[in-house]
Each structure stands twice: as structure tokens, then as C-alpha cells.
Amino acid sequence: MSIRKVVMLERLEDKPDVIPEGIVYLYKKQRETRGNSGSNATWVEVYTSEHDGDIALYKEYDFDMPLAAYAEKIWSIIGQGVLENTRVPNIDIVNNPKLGDGIISYRIMDNSLEDMMHIKDILFNIYDRTEMDKHRNIFSIDEVLQAVRKEIVDEQNYKEVEKAIIQTIILDSVTNNADRHTTNWALVLDKSTNPHYQLALFDHSSALGRMMEYTPASTYNTYGDNRWTSSYLQTERRESRGVGEEGKKLIRYIAEKYPEYFEEFTNRFSERIDEILAEVEKTEGLQIDKRILRSELMSKRNYLKALLERGEIYED
């Protein structure tokens, strides 16, 4: 995985006609997105030998490199393998000589006829700002779906997004992604024909953790234990707001309340796990212990299958 050097363009006309290999030119795009969340994303136009003005998100890291970028890349491979009707970004790892390493995320918004609203913005459909502040970014699954239901009028489109949300929560649990707060996922609205929404996912630098290399449990993270990480989501609304629930609890809740979505995800994950791991294996530059990643993902697969087939808790 060769890492390109970033060159920021002050003016688009400064871009050379021929892009040298190993260089990526980024031009900041002044683009407004709907909502009140105050989230600031750096939208850019990307110019390389393969991209000619593609719209993407550019993010710089000042910590946890290169593992953060590895997590982004691997999560995108897994997500694209098992999630349907969902914008899971393509990831390029790049280096800015002035600011350090970062990533470019493609496929979140494809053109100027699309708009994006973070899930935090969607939650304003059911809560005012005072109520939002009281939640401290912790919401139940039902609250998220209730807010999305008020946004999406078309029933078929809503059911597509509902399934994408539920199956994303399963995948977050399986991959120990503890960072699915309300500005790390969004709805993308295609306004070109009939309004149509898709779920978009980004910022997976906190996922996978010890699933990529051996790390003592005491230094793994503060969200949960070293096997099943807690999240920003809860299975039910609670007056006492604290950290969300363990991934294992979220999965069991989904298996009971959304059995069709759970079964579909489990079967797809089981069928495609070898293909996903093969894709990770051939991705150059990932300096991780791929044997540990395989073992951890297989263990989570076994848990899902045992829960689906026998309703048992698989103790990994």
C-alpha cells in the first residue's frame, strides 16, 4: 500500500495537467450540509492519476498512526463485504508533509446533487437541543430509528435504512467499534430524482483494536473489555445516561427483536468471511498480525452462528 504525499491546492488552477505518481492534490470544497450538529468535515476534490475531482472526506491524524489508518482500511473492507445499501467508504492512506498521516474517504457523497445529515441532526426530529444535551451522545436503538422514521417518508426506503442501521450495529459489535457516536454516521439524500436516503458510515479508526495485534487488555481501551467493546448505543431508553452497552448485549437484543436482519447478517458474514480475509491479506502495507485478525473474526462468527442456530451464548 504505497502512501501518497498530499499537496493542498490554494487555487484549482494551480493543479498540474499531469499528476505525478505518488502525489495527491486536494482542493478544499466549500460545501454546506444540512443540520445543526456543528460537525465540521473537510470536504475535498481529489486529483491523482486515478481521480479527477472526485468528492471525498480528508482527515488528518495526530495520534495512533499507523494503526488508526489500518483500522479504517480493514473496517472498510469488512463493511463493503457484508453491508448492503450502505455507503462504506473506500480508504486511501496519505501523508501530509506538514501535518502528518491521514486518510481520504471516498463514496460518502458522490456529487453535488447529494446532501448529508449526521444522525445527530436526524435526532433533532424528536428532541430539542436541551434534551439532546441531556443524552450526552448516548441513545437507544429505538430512539435512532424513531428519528429516522420521521425523516424518511417512503416506507420501502425507510425499511432499507432500518436494516442498514441494525446490521451496522451488529458489525460494530463484531469489530469492537466503540466510536459510533451520532456524528460518525449519517443519511445521504439523493435529490436527483425521487428523494432517496442511504446510510453512510465513516471514522472507524477506533475499531478492531487488539484484533489486529497483541495488546495487553489493560491498555486496550476504556470502553469495554478486550473482547466485546461497549458502544454509544443502548438497547432501551434509560433515565440514567452513561456509557452504552457491550456489543454482546446489543447483538442478543437485535437477535430477539430483529431476527430477520440478524439472520441475514449472520449468514452473509459467515459466507463472506474467507473472501474478506483474502482481501485483507492481499492489501499491501498493513503491518498487523493477520493471524490474530483471522482468529478474532472467526471467533465472532462462531458466536453469531451459535446464537442463530441454537440461541446459545458462544463463550469465546
C-alpha positions in Angstrom: 0.0 0.0 0.0 2.0 3.0 -1.3 1.3 6.2 0.6 0.9 9.3 -1.5 2.1 12.7 -0.4 -0.6 15.3 0.0 -0.4 18.7 -1.7 -3.1 21.2 -0.8 -4.2 23.5 -3.6 -5.0 27.1 -2.8 -6.4 27.6 -6.2 -7.7 24.9 -8.5 -5.8 26.3 -11.5 -2.6 25.5 -9.7 -3.1 21.8 -10.4 -0.7 20.5 -13.0 -2.1 18.9 -16.2 -0.2 15.7 -15.4 -0.4 14.4 -11.9 3.0 12.8 -10.8 2.9 9.3 -9.3 3.0 9.3 -5.5 1.2 12.7 -5.2 -2.4 13.5 -4.4 -3.7 17.0 -4.9 -6.5 18.1 -2.6 -8.7 21.2 -3.2 -10.9 22.1 -0.3 -14.5 22.2 -1.3 -16.8 24.8 0.2 -19.8 22.6 0.8 -22.6 23.0 3.3 -24.5 20.1 4.7 -27.9 20.2 6.4 -28.3 20.1 10.1 -27.4 21.7 13.4 -24.9 19.3 14.9 -21.9 21.6 14.3 -19.9 18.8 12.8 -17.0 20.1 10.6 -16.0 17.7 7.9 -13.2 18.6 5.4 -14.7 18.0 2.0 -12.1 18.0 -0.8 -11.9 17.4 -4.5 -9.2 14.7 -5.2 -6.8 14.7 -8.1 -4.5 11.8 -8.8 -3.7 9.6 -11.8 -7.0 7.7 -11.0 -9.2 10.5 -9.6 -10.2 13.7 -11.4 -12.1 15.9 -9.0 -13.8 13.1 -7.0 -15.5 14.3 -3.8 -14.1 12.8 -0.6 -13.5 13.5 3.1 -10.0 14.2 4.2 -8.9 13.5 7.8 -5.6 14.1 9.4 -4.5 12.0 12.4 -2.3 13.4 15.2 -2.4 10.2 17.2 -2.4 6.4 16.9 -0.8 6.2 13.5 -0.5 4.0 11.6 -2.9 1.7 13.5 -5.7 4.1 13.1 -5.3 4.1 9.4 -5.0 0.3 9.3 -8.3 0.1 11.2 -10.0 2.4 8.8 -8.8 0.4 5.8 -9.7 -3.0 7.3 -13.1 -1.9 8.5 -14.0 -0.6 5.1 -13.0 -4.0 3.5 -15.2 -5.8 6.0 -18.1 -3.3 5.8 -18.2 -3.4 2.0 -18.2 -7.2 2.2 -21.2 -7.6 4.4 -23.3 -4.4 4.4 -25.8 -3.7 1.7 -27.5 -0.4 0.7 -24.8 1.4 2.8 -22.1 3.9 1.9 -19.0 2.3 3.3 -16.0 4.4 2.2 -13.0 3.4 0.1 -9.9 4.4 2.1 -6.6 5.8 0.9 -3.9 6.3 3.4 -1.9 9.5 2.6 0.8 11.7 4.2 0.8 15.4 4.5 4.5 16.6 5.0 3.3 19.4 7.2 0.6 17.7 9.2 1.4 14.0 9.2 -0.5 11.0 8.1 -4.2 10.9 7.3 -6.8 9.2 5.2 -9.1 10.0 2.2 -12.6 8.5 2.3 -14.4 8.1 -1.0 -18.0 7.2 -1.7 -19.6 9.2 1.2 -21.2 11.7 -1.2 -20.7 11.3 -4.9 -22.0 14.5 -6.5 -23.4 18.0 -5.9 -27.0 16.6 -6.1 -26.5 14.7 -2.8 -26.8 16.1 0.7 -25.8 14.7 4.1 -27.2 14.8 7.6 -25.5 13.3 10.6 -27.5 11.0 12.8 -27.2 13.8 15.4 -29.1 16.1 13.0 -31.7 13.5 12.5 -32.3 13.1 16.2 -33.4 16.8 16.2 -36.6 15.3 14.6 -37.6 14.1 18.1 -35.5 16.2 20.6 -34.7 19.8 21.1 -31.2 20.9 21.9 -31.7 20.9 25.6 -32.9 17.3 25.5 -30.1 16.3 23.1 -27.5 17.7 25.6 -29.0 15.6 28.4 -28.4 12.5 26.4 -24.6 13.1 26.2 -24.5 11.3 22.9 -25.9 8.1 24.3 -29.2 6.9 22.6 -31.2 3.7 22.4 -31.6 1.9 19.1 -35.3 2.7 19.1 -34.6 6.4 19.5 -32.4 6.4 16.5 -34.9 4.5 14.4 -37.8 6.8 15.6 -35.9 9.9 14.5 -35.0 8.3 11.1 -38.7 7.3 10.7 -39.7 10.9 10.9 -37.2 11.9 8.3 -37.9 9.2 5.7 -41.5 9.2 4.4 -41.3 6.4 1.8 -41.9 3.1 3.6 -39.6 0.9 1.4 -36.7 3.4 1.7 -37.2 3.5 5.4 -37.0 -0.3 5.7 -33.8 -0.3 3.7 -32.2 2.2 6.0 -33.6 0.5 9.1 -31.9 -2.8 8.1 -28.7 -0.9 7.3 -28.7 0.7 10.8 -29.4 -2.6 12.6 -26.8 -4.5 10.6 -24.2 -1.7 11.1 -24.7 -2.1 14.9 -24.0 -5.8 14.6 -20.9 -5.2 12.6 -19.7 -2.5 15.0 -20.1 -5.0 17.8 -18.3 -7.8 15.9 -15.4 -5.4 15.1 -15.2 -3.7 18.5 -16.0 -0.3 17.1 -16.7 1.8 20.2 -16.9 5.1 18.3 -20.3 5.0 16.6 -21.4 8.3 18.1 -24.0 10.4 16.4 -21.7 12.3 14.1 -19.9 9.2 12.8 -22.8 8.0 10.7 -25.3 9.9 8.6 -28.0 9.8 6.0 -27.1 10.8 2.4 -30.0 12.1 0.5 -30.0 11.8 -3.3 -32.1 14.7 -4.7 -31.6 13.9 -8.4 -34.9 12.1 -8.9 -37.3 10.9 -6.2 -35.7 11.7 -2.8 -33.9 8.6 -1.6 -31.8 8.1 1.5 -28.8 5.8 2.2 -26.9 5.2 5.4 -23.3 6.5 5.3 -20.5 5.4 7.7 -17.2 6.9 8.5 -14.4 7.2 11.1 -13.5 3.7 12.1 -10.1 4.4 13.5 -11.1 3.1 16.9 -12.3 -0.3 15.6 -10.6 -3.7 15.8 -8.0 -2.8 18.5 -6.4 -5.9 19.8 -8.0 -7.8 16.8 -5.1 -6.5 14.7 -2.2 -7.2 17.0 -1.5 -8.4 20.6 -2.2 -5.6 23.1 -2.5 -6.2 26.8 -6.1 -5.9 27.9 -5.2 -3.2 30.5 -4.1 -0.9 27.7 -6.7 -1.8 25.1 -9.3 0.8 25.6 -11.6 2.4 28.2 -14.9 1.4 26.5 -15.2 -2.2 27.4 -13.3 -5.5 27.9 -10.8 -6.9 25.5 -13.3 -9.0 23.6 -16.6 -7.1 23.4 -16.5 -3.3 23.4 -19.2 -1.0 24.6 -20.8 1.5 22.3 -22.7 4.8 22.3 -25.9 2.8 21.9 -28.3 1.1 24.4 -30.9 -1.5 24.0 -33.6 0.7 25.7 -34.1 4.2 26.8 -32.8 4.9 30.3 -33.1 7.9 32.6 -29.5 7.4 33.8 -27.2 8.2 30.9 -23.8 6.7 30.9 -21.7 4.7 28.6 -23.6 2.5 26.1 -23.8 -1.3 26.3 -21.5 -4.1 25.4 -21.6 -5.4 21.9 -22.7 -8.8 23.1 -25.8 -7.3 24.7 -26.6 -5.3 21.6 -26.3 -8.4 19.4 -28.6 -10.5 21.6 -31.2 -7.7 21.7 -31.1 -7.4 17.9 -31.3 -11.2 17.5 -34.5 -11.2 19.5 -36.2 -8.0 18.2 -35.0 -8.1 14.6 -34.4 -11.8 13.9 -34.6 -11.4 10.1 -32.0 -8.8 10.0 -29.8 -10.8 12.4 -30.1 -14.0 10.4 -29.4 -12.3 7.1 -26.3 -10.6 8.5 -25.0 -13.7 10.2 -25.3 -15.8 7.0 -23.7 -13.2 4.9 -20.9 -12.6 7.4 -20.3 -16.4 7.6 -20.4 -16.9 3.8 -18.0 -14.0 3.0 -15.5 -14.1 5.9 -12.9 -16.0 3.9 -13.3 -13.7 0.9 -12.9 -10.7 3.2 -9.8 -12.1 4.9 -8.3 -12.8 1.5 -8.9 -9.2 0.5 -7.2 -8.0 3.7 -4.3 -10.5 3.1 -3.6 -9.0 -0.4 -3.7 -5.4 0.8 -0.1 -4.2 0.9 1.4 -2.3 3.8 -0.8 -3.5 6.6 1.7 -4.2 9.3 -0.5 -6.2 11.6 -0.7 -9.8 12.7 -3.2 -11.1 10.3 -3.4 -14.4 12.1 -4.8 -12.7 15.1 -7.4 -10.8 13.0 -8.5 -14.1 11.4 -8.8 -15.8 14.8 -10.8 -12.9 16.3 -13.2 -12.6 13.4 -13.7 -16.4 13.2 -14.5 -16.3 17.0 -17.1 -13.7 16.4 -18.6 -15.6 13.5 -18.9 -18.7 15.7 -20.7 -16.6 18.3 -23.2 -15.3 15.7 -23.8 -18.8 14.3 -24.4 -20.4 17.7 -26.8 -17.7 18.6 -28.6 -18.0 15.3 -28.8 -21.8 15.2 -29.2 -22.7 18.9 -29.9 -19.5 20.7 -26.7 -20.2 22.7 -24.1 -17.9 24.1 -20.9 -18.8 22.5 -18.1 -18.1 25.0 -15.0 -17.1 23.2 
